[in-house]
């Protein structure tokens, strides 16, 4: 089947949370931005944590609780950095990957408006649809979130390619017939062209 649209994950796929001021907290950042689950040793209700991306208030509350338990000196400041556009770095090929002639959607488990990150990099208009869990009421890997993206782009799921960094979360797109490709959420400096390599395979 010919690919007629591309769906992208946000964190670990198009952008990565990176900043010099956060370097000392690399392990904690990996836990907080992981697509699914939470690091061992952080005494938080897993069910509540998994649902954090459905509600902005719950997202903040859960993160503040985790940061406090992890020993962060200033959990509120740390959280503000997590949702601040300057702290999110684009992968080297993000702009080019979003520049294909095909319709694109960003499908993300998030409870804050990630459009601000795209705007900071001047590429918000390269995305046709933003399908965000807190606005739609579904969390990946729920197939409904991917179906919404396909419907809004006007393509059958079998004509869409989902690119993400989590086989479990982003792999949910396969349930409705999308092709799925997984890239590794390496530091931006270590992953120069993974998105373009995937696109070349399908387009």
C-alpha positions as CSV (number, residue, x, y, z in Angstrom):
1,X,0.0,0.0,0.0
2,X,1.3,3.5,-0.9
3,X,2.0,5.7,2.1
4,X,0.0,8.9,1.8
5,X,0.4,10.4,5.3
6,X,2.9,10.3,8.1
7,X,2.2,10.4,11.8
8,X,5.0,11.4,14.2
9,X,5.5,11.0,17.9
10,X,6.9,14.1,19.8
11,X,9.2,13.3,22.6
12,X,12.2,11.1,21.7
13,X,11.2,11.2,18.0
14,X,11.0,14.8,16.7
15,X,12.4,16.5,19.9
16,X,14.2,15.6,23.0
17,X,14.3,17.2,26.4
18,X,17.8,18.5,26.7
19,X,19.4,21.4,28.5
20,X,22.7,22.1,30.2
21,X,20.9,22.9,33.5
22,X,19.2,19.5,33.4
23,X,22.3,17.4,32.6
24,X,22.8,16.4,36.2
25,X,19.3,14.8,36.2
26,X,19.7,12.6,33.1
27,X,18.4,9.4,34.7
28,X,15.3,11.2,36.2
29,X,14.6,12.9,32.8
30,X,14.6,9.5,31.1
31,X,12.1,8.2,33.6
32,X,9.8,11.3,33.3
33,X,9.8,11.3,29.5
34,X,9.6,7.6,28.9
35,X,6.6,6.7,26.7
36,X,5.3,4.2,29.2
37,X,5.9,3.2,32.8
38,X,7.9,4.9,35.5
39,X,11.3,4.2,37.1
40,X,11.5,1.8,40.0
41,X,11.7,3.3,43.4
42,X,9.4,6.2,42.8
43,X,6.3,5.4,44.9
44,X,3.6,6.7,42.7
45,X,0.3,4.9,41.7
46,X,1.1,3.4,38.3
47,X,-2.5,3.8,37.1
48,X,-2.5,7.5,38.1
49,X,0.8,8.1,36.4
50,X,-0.3,6.5,33.2
51,X,-3.3,8.8,33.1
52,X,-1.4,12.0,33.7
53,X,-1.5,12.9,30.0
54,X,-5.3,13.3,30.0
55,X,-5.4,16.3,32.3
56,X,-3.0,19.3,32.6
57,X,-3.7,19.7,36.4
58,X,-3.1,16.0,37.0
59,X,0.1,16.1,34.8
60,X,1.5,18.9,37.0
61,X,0.4,17.3,40.3
62,X,1.9,13.9,39.4
63,X,5.2,15.3,38.2
64,X,5.6,17.5,41.3
65,X,5.0,14.4,43.4
66,X,7.6,12.4,41.5
67,X,10.1,15.2,41.5
68,X,9.7,15.7,45.3
69,X,10.2,11.9,45.9
70,X,13.2,12.0,43.7
71,X,14.8,14.7,45.8
72,X,14.6,17.6,43.4
73,X,15.5,20.9,45.1
74,X,12.8,22.9,43.5
75,X,10.1,20.6,42.0
76,X,8.0,23.5,40.7
77,X,10.9,25.1,38.8
78,X,12.0,21.7,37.5
79,X,8.4,21.0,36.2
80,X,8.3,24.4,34.5
81,X,11.5,23.5,32.7
82,X,10.0,20.2,31.5
83,X,7.2,22.1,29.7
84,X,9.3,25.0,28.5
85,X,10.0,25.2,24.8
86,X,13.7,26.3,25.1
87,X,14.5,23.0,27.0
88,X,13.3,20.9,24.0
89,X,15.9,20.4,21.2
90,X,15.0,19.3,17.7
91,X,16.7,16.3,16.2
92,X,18.9,17.4,13.3
93,X,16.6,16.0,10.6
94,X,13.3,17.0,12.3
95,X,12.5,20.0,10.0
96,X,13.4,18.1,6.9
97,X,11.3,15.1,7.9
98,X,8.3,17.4,8.4
99,X,8.9,19.0,5.1
100,X,7.7,16.2,2.8
101,X,4.8,16.8,0.6
102,X,2.7,14.3,2.4
103,X,0.1,15.3,5.1
104,X,1.5,15.0,8.6
105,X,0.2,14.7,12.1
106,X,1.9,14.7,15.5
107,X,0.3,12.1,17.8
108,X,1.5,12.6,21.3
109,X,0.7,11.6,24.9
110,X,1.0,15.0,26.5
111,X,-0.9,17.3,28.8
112,X,0.6,20.6,27.6
113,X,0.5,22.4,24.3
114,X,3.6,21.2,22.5
115,X,2.8,23.4,19.6
116,X,4.8,26.0,21.4
117,X,8.0,23.9,20.8
118,X,7.3,23.7,17.1
119,X,6.6,27.4,17.0
120,X,9.9,28.2,18.7
121,X,11.7,26.3,15.9
122,X,9.6,27.9,13.2
123,X,8.1,24.6,12.0
124,X,4.6,24.6,13.4
125,X,3.1,25.1,10.0
126,X,4.8,21.9,8.7
127,X,2.4,19.9,10.8
128,X,-1.2,19.6,9.5
129,X,-2.8,18.1,12.6
130,X,-1.8,17.9,16.3
131,X,-3.6,15.0,17.9
132,X,-2.8,15.3,21.6
133,X,-4.0,12.9,24.3
134,X,-5.2,15.6,26.8
135,X,-7.4,17.2,24.0
136,X,-8.8,13.9,22.6
137,X,-9.3,11.9,25.8
138,X,-7.3,8.9,24.7
139,X,-3.7,7.7,25.4
140,X,-1.4,5.8,23.1
141,X,-1.4,2.9,22.5
142,X,-5.2,3.3,22.3
143,X,-5.9,2.8,18.5
144,X,-8.5,5.6,18.7
145,X,-5.8,8.3,18.9
146,X,-4.2,7.1,15.7
147,X,-7.6,6.7,14.0
148,X,-8.4,10.3,14.8
149,X,-5.2,11.4,13.2
150,X,-5.9,9.4,10.0
151,X,-9.4,10.6,9.8
152,X,-8.3,14.3,10.1
153,X,-5.7,13.7,7.4
154,X,-8.2,12.0,5.2
155,X,-6.4,8.7,4.7
156,X,-7.1,5.1,5.5
157,X,-4.8,3.8,8.3
158,X,-3.3,1.4,5.8
159,X,-2.0,4.4,3.9
160,X,-0.3,6.0,7.0
161,X,3.2,5.5,8.5
162,X,3.6,6.0,12.3
163,X,7.1,7.0,13.4
164,X,7.8,6.9,17.1
165,X,10.3,5.8,19.7
166,X,8.2,3.3,21.7
167,X,7.2,-0.1,20.4
168,X,4.5,-0.3,23.1
169,X,3.0,3.2,22.8
170,X,3.5,4.1,19.1
171,X,3.2,0.5,18.1
172,X,-0.5,0.8,18.9
173,X,-1.0,2.3,15.4
174,X,-0.5,-1.2,13.9
175,X,-3.8,-2.3,15.4
176,X,-5.6,-0.2,12.9
177,X,-3.3,-1.1,10.0
178,X,-0.7,1.6,10.0
179,X,2.9,0.9,9.1
180,X,5.1,1.5,12.2
181,X,8.7,2.4,12.4
182,X,10.7,2.8,15.6
183,X,13.6,5.2,16.1
184,X,15.8,5.3,19.2
185,X,15.5,8.3,21.5
186,X,19.2,8.9,21.6
187,X,20.6,12.4,22.4
188,X,20.0,14.8,19.5
189,X,23.8,15.0,18.8
190,X,23.9,11.2,18.3
191,X,21.0,10.7,15.9
192,X,21.5,12.9,12.8
193,X,19.2,11.3,10.2
194,X,17.2,8.4,11.6
195,X,13.9,10.0,10.6
196,X,15.0,10.6,7.0
197,X,16.3,7.0,6.8
198,X,12.9,5.7,7.8
199,X,11.1,8.0,5.4
200,X,13.3,6.8,2.5
201,X,12.2,3.3,3.2
202,X,8.5,4.1,2.7
203,X,8.2,7.2,0.5
